[in-house]
């Protein structure tokens, strides 16, 4: 996963810091309220569990949160 900013953060951490990330997670089928383990795993692990392209998710997060950095 090339996007280092989000690599080690959990989905709840990303959402707390970058509220604009919610539509990105939903677009990729990650429902933050529907999966308790999200609080305990990195974005990399979440992408693996959900069989998602981590680079695509991270790129979408970068674009969606560019103004929130």
Phi, psi and omega per residue, in radians:
X1 nan 2.102 -3.011
X2 -1.401 -0.464 -3.051
X3 -1.463 1.664 -3.016
X4 -1.171 -0.534 -3.049
X5 -0.955 -0.657 -3.054
X6 -1.790 -0.185 -2.959
X7 -0.879 -0.860 -3.058
X8 -1.673 -0.047 -3.132
X9 -1.448 2.604 3.040
X10 -1.484 2.863 3.116
X11 -1.006 -0.821 3.106
X12 -1.049 -0.643 3.096
X13 -1.122 -0.738 3.125
X14 -1.108 -0.796 -3.139
X15 -1.087 -0.690 -3.131
X16 -1.136 -0.737 -3.106
X17 -1.434 -0.558 -3.066
X18 -2.284 1.420 -3.106
X19 -0.979 -0.466 3.142
X20 -1.211 -0.077 3.138
X21 -1.383 -0.300 -3.077
X22 -0.960 -0.863 3.130
X23 -1.072 -0.527 3.105
X24 -1.140 -0.846 3.128
X25 -1.045 -0.757 3.141
X26 -1.135 -0.649 3.124
X27 -1.095 -0.569 3.135
X28 -1.608 0.100 3.072
X29 1.462 0.311 3.100
X30 -1.770 1.918 3.108
X31 -1.670 1.858 -3.058
X32 -0.991 -0.513 -3.129
X33 -1.551 -0.133 -3.014
X34 -1.784 0.093 -3.038
X35 -2.561 1.703 -3.018
X36 -1.026 -0.560 -3.087
X37 -1.168 -0.278 -3.138
X38 -0.970 -0.532 -3.131
X39 -1.258 -0.262 -3.031
X40 -2.016 0.065 -3.128
X41 -2.257 2.634 3.137
X42 -1.266 2.902 3.076
X43 -1.037 -0.657 3.106
X44 -1.024 -0.833 3.134
X45 -1.127 -0.723 3.121
X46 -1.045 -0.761 3.135
X47 -1.110 -0.689 3.110
X48 -1.125 -0.788 -3.129
X49 -1.059 -0.697 -3.092
X50 -1.597 0.099 3.125
X51 0.941 0.857 3.141
X52 -1.899 2.706 3.031
X53 -1.328 1.833 -3.084
X54 -1.033 -0.626 3.116
X55 -1.148 -0.679 3.131
X56 -1.163 -0.723 3.115
X57 -1.124 -0.831 -3.125
X58 -1.102 -0.696 3.112
X59 -1.100 -0.760 3.110
X60 -1.109 -0.676 3.096
X61 -1.140 -0.746 3.104
X62 -1.003 -0.803 -3.121
X63 -1.149 -0.745 -3.073
X64 -1.247 -0.484 -3.046
X65 -1.900 0.199 -3.067
X66 -0.938 -0.661 -3.124
X67 -1.463 -0.070 -3.077
X68 -1.784 -0.017 -3.034
X69 -1.105 nan nan
